[in-house]
């Protein structure tokens, strides 16, 4: 799966995502510049009239340790995808270690 590059025109109107090779050509010729690094977005140097975009759906796959998030076009091709790692187990472990340390301290004080 290769992530596509998000694209906006000079008025910041969203356009269809493009393949990374096409994005590289636009940047090399000076027709586009980097607008944002994450998610990677290019801004075209000119205003585009009558932008026709195809529908894009946001798909979310919740899991116990990670959540998958993706943008899918009308042909069920993944345009952009990411995984979100849950911090629940990390937070739980930190709280348990803190609680264990506090109980040892209270025994030392004989409270």
Secondary structure, 3 states (H helix, E strand, C coil): CCCCEEEECCCCCEEEEECHHHHHHHHHCCCEEEEECCCCEEEECCCCCCCCCCCEEEEEECCCCEEEEEEEECCCCEEEEEEEECCHHHHHHHHHHHHHHHHHHHHHHCC
